[in-house]
Amino acid sequence: MANKQKRPFFSEIINETADKIGDLDKQAVLEAKSKLDSLTKPVGSLGRLEDLARQIAGITGTLSPDFTKKLIIVMAADHGVADEGVSAYPKEVTPQMVYNFLNGGAGINVLSRHVGADVVIVDIGIAADVSKPAGVITNAKSLLIDKKITFGTANMAKGQAMTRAQACNSVETGIEIAREVILKGYGIIGTGDMGIANTTASSAIASVVCGVDAERVTGYGTGIDESGFNNKVRIIKNAIKINTPNPRDGIDVLSKVGGFEIGGIAGVIIGCAAMKVPVVIDGFISGAGALIAELIEPTCRRYMIASHSSVEKGHAIMLRKLKLKPLFNFNLRLGEGTGAAIGIGIADAAIKLMNEMATFGEAGVTQKSK
């Protein structure tokens, strides 16, 4: 089990949930390897798909996990640092895109439909009231959950983004939602995000946690120009300098330079790990959430499946810190959980291959000579 003695106290919910996270089921991993080696193919010829099948068996404790119900959880929130001109888009885009999600018209909706996953959007800190869209939503295709902590974070360029209590609240919200949907039968969960300026917060988190200069983990986000990039790096460096986040304390980092949706993603990861459900993480923003989750409880890393490697240059550094190897690289940088949706499809394929392929004995195929 996880080393509870060394973990600082965050909150009762966070600590109690983290305490439930243990090692993968080693017997299930061995059984999965034996099953995979018996299938009608050269040993190891399905490569990463076999690695993935073994990991999922270890997470769930079974060779036949039920992936009938799949889910993408999109955490949505705004960032006060958007006032510093770090994004090519205004913060009004956050609620507008949430309405697009709810109408089923966004990239995440298309890819989720393709892999048979549902979509839940969580308002954990949008700087607008999206509970009564006044006719904007014409044909709701997704579920909106109101868990608003407040109307966006404070401007981290002028002080910490949120209080420590709010940071804990965001992680607890993710844990709560993960638990609720798992109890409803969802067997695999992907993480997604929406929030203008959240690449700025994610870059700040990556710089602090990974111990690298801001330039190395900062990208062009929604498409800022060179001047905008230089401003973004300057803002991130200044925010880290004035807030002095502790790189060993995930809640401190989150409260100083993070975002509510990033904390929510961290909570989803911790909640899934505690309930032995695989969690497929999306790109850069989900990577920031994964860094926070791993700081809170390092063992949860074993339950993460890194879907892809983002165009955002800091993402590769995040994944190295987490010791995760992405399943693919399609030069994605949309967010929303789009990479996670594709990753869920790959995970589903890996489990189906392990369970639906015939063995040499079943197919009457001669195995290779010893």
N, C-alpha and C positions, 0 to 999 in steps of 0.2 A: 504493500500500500504506500501511498504518498507519505512523505516525512512531515507529519503534522507539527512536530516539535519546533521546526525551524521557520514555519510560515508565520508571518505577523498576523495580528487580528485585523480583519477588514470589516466584516459585519457577520452577524450570526448566519445569515442565509448564504453568504459567499463562502465562509469557512466550512460550514456544515456540508455544503455541496461539494466543495473541493476535497473534503475528507473522504468522500465516497469514490473518488477516482483512483483506480488501482491499475495494475499491470494488465496487459492483454492476456487473453486466455491461451496459454502456451500449448495446451493439449489440442485446442481447436486449430491452432496454427499448424501443428504437426499432422493432424488429420486432413487438413486442407491440402497440405503438400503431398501426402500420400494419395489423395484422391486425384489431384492434378497430374501426378506422375503416372497414374494408371490409365489416363485418357488416351484416345487414339491420336497421338501426336508424339513427336520427339520430345523428350523431357526438356522442359524450360522453353519450348519453342513459341509460347505465347507471351514471353517476356514480361513486360510491366503489368499486363493483365493478370498474370499469375501472382505477381507480387501483391497486387491490389486485392485479389481474391483471398490471399492468405491474411492480409491485414484486416480485411472486413470480417473474416472468420474469427480472428483474434479479438476484435472489438466486440462483436455480438455474441461470441461463444457458440456459434453454430455455423455449419456449412450451408445452411438454407435460410438466411435471413429473409424476412418478409418486406420486400420493397414495393408492395402493391401501392402503398400511399407514399408519395414523394413530395417534398415541400421546399420551396425557397422562401426564406424569411428576409424581407427587405427592410432594413432599419433606416429610417429617414429622420434627418435633423439638420438644423442650420448652424452656422458658425459666425460668431461676431467678427472674426478676423476677415471676413469677406469685405468689410468696410475699408480694408487696406488695399483694395484693388488687386487681390491675388488671383482672381478668376476672370475668365473672359465672359462669364455670364453673371447676371445679377441674381441675388438670392431669391427673387420672385419665381425663379425657375424651379425651385424645390417643390413648392405645392403644385405648380403646373404639371410637373412630371409625375407627381403622385396621382393626380387626376388621370393622367395618361395610363399609368399602371392600372388604375381601377377600371378604366375603360377597355383594358386589354390590348392597347395599341403600342406598347413599348417593346424593345428588344427582348427584355426578360420574359414578357408574356408569350412572345412567339416561340422562344427556345424552351420555355417551360411546357407549353402545349406540346411541342415536338417530343419531349422526353416523358410526357405524362405526369408532370409535377404541378401541384397547386402553388399559388403565390399568396403570401400574406404580407401586407405592408404595415409596418409599425410606426406610428407617429410618436417618436420618443423625444422630439424637441424641434419640430418645425416652427419657424417664426411666423406662423399664420394659423388661423382656425380652419382646418380642413375637415372638421366633423360635419359641417353643413355647407356643402359645395354649391348650393343654390342653382341646381340644374346643370352644373358643369359635368357631372357624371351622368351620362345618358344611358349607359348599359353596363352596369357594374359586372366585372369579370373576376375581380379579386376582392379579398377581405381586408378591410382597414381596421386596425386595432389602435385605440387611443390610449397611449401610455405617456403622454407628454409630461416631461419633467418641468420644463419651462420653455419659453419661446426662443430657443436657440442659446448657444453658449455666449459668454462674454468675449470680448476681443482680447485674445491671448497676447496681442502685441502691447497691451497696456496693463495687463495683470493676468492672473490665472483664469483659465477658461471656465472653470466651474468650482464649486466647493467640493471638499472631499466627500461630504454626505451625498451630493448630487452624483459624483462619480460612482460611489457604491450603489446608488439607486439605479443608475444606468445598467450596471453589471447584473444587479438583482433582477431587473426587468427582463434581460435576456435569458437568465436562468429560469425565471417564471414561465416565460413564453415557450421555451424549449420543453419544459416539463409538461405544460398543458397540451402541446401538439403531439408529443410522444405518447401521452396517455390516450390521445385520440387515434392512435394507430400509425402515425407516420414513422416509417422505418429508416429513412435516410433524409438528411436535412442539408440544404445549401444555404450559405450566407450571402447577402447582398446589401447594397447601400444606396442611399440617395442623399445628397447634401452639398450644395454649392460651397466651395472652399475646403472640402474635406481632404483633398490631396495635400493641402498645406498642413493641416493637423497631422495627417499620416506621416508626412515627411519629417515633421518635428519629432514625432514618436520614434520613427526609425533612427533618426540622428542620435537621439538620447539613448535608446535601448541597445542599438547596435554599435554605439561608440564611434560614429564616423561623422565627418564634416557634413553640414547641410547640403553643400553642392553635390555630394555623391549620391544623395537619396532624394533629391528634388527634381521633378520633371516639369513638363509644360502643361500638365493637367488637361483642362478643357480646350487648350489651344492658345495660350497666351504667347505674345511675341518675346523677343530677346530682352527688351526693356522690362516687360512684365515678369519674366523669369528672374532677372537680377533683383527686382523689387521683392519677389516672393522669397528668394534666398535670404535677403536682408531682413525681412520680417520674421522669418523662422529663426534666424540666429539671434535676433533681438529678443524674441519671445522666450527662447531657451535661457538667454542671459539673465533676463529680469525675473523669470519664474523659478530658475534653478531646480528643475525636476530631479528626483532621486532615481537613477537608472535601475535600482534594485527593488523599487516599490512600484508595482504596476498601477495601483490606485493613485499614487502621487503623480506619476507621469500623466495618467489620464486626466486628472483634475487640472494639472498645470497647462498642458498643451494639446489635450485631446478633444473628443467630441462625443456627444451623447450616443450617436449611432455606433461609434467605435466601441464604446463601453457595452452597448447592447449586443454587438457581435461577440465580444469577449465572453459575455454571459451565456450566449447561445452555445458557444464552444464548450464552456465549462459544464453547462447543463447537459449537453449531449454526452460528453465524456462520462459524467456521473451516472447516466442511465444507459451506458453502453450502446450508444447509437452513433454510427459514423456521421461526421460532419464534413461536408465538402466546402472548403473555403474558396472564395472568389479571388480577386486580384489585390491591388495595392491597399485599398481601404480595409478589406477583410484581413489582409496581412497585418495591418496595424492592430486590429482587434485580436488577432492571434498572438501577437507579441505581448499584448497586455494580459491575455489569458495565460500564456506560458509563464509570465512573471508571477502571476498569482499562484498557479499550480503547474510546475513543469511537466508532470505526468500527462497532462491533457494533450500534449503534442502528439502522443501516439494514436490519438483518436481522430486527428486531423488528416484529411486528404486534400493536398494542394492541387487544385484543378488545373491552373495554367500559370505561365510566367507572363506577367503584364509588360507592356511597352514602358511603363513607368520604371525608370532605371533603378529606383530604390527597392523595387519588389524583389529582385534577385538577391539583394543583400539581406532583406527580411527572411527569405526562404532559406538562405545559408545559415542564418542565425537560428532558425527553427529546425534546421536539419531535415527539411522537407524537399522532396524532388517533385516538381510539377508534372502532371500527366501530359501536357501539351503546351505548345507555344504558337498561338495563332495571331500574334501581334495585337491582341485585344487591349483596349483601354477604356471601355464603356462603363464598367462597373455594373450596378444594378443586380448582380448575381448571374450575369450572362455566362461567364466562364464556369461558374458552379453548376449551372443547369447542364451544360455540356458534360462536365465532370460526373454528374449524377448518372447521365446516360452511359458513360464509360464504366462506372462502377456497377451499374445494373447488368451491363454486358459481361463483365468479368464474372459475376455470380452466376449468370445464366450459362456461361461456358463451362464453369465448374460442375454445374448440376445437370445440364442437358446433353452434354457430349457423351457419347458411348465410351465405355472402357474397352480395352483390347479384348477382354473376355466376353463382354456383351456383344461386341460386333464380330467376333470370330476372326479378328485380325492378328496375324503373327507379330509378336514383338521382336525387337532387334536381338540379334544373337549376343550373348554375354561377351 
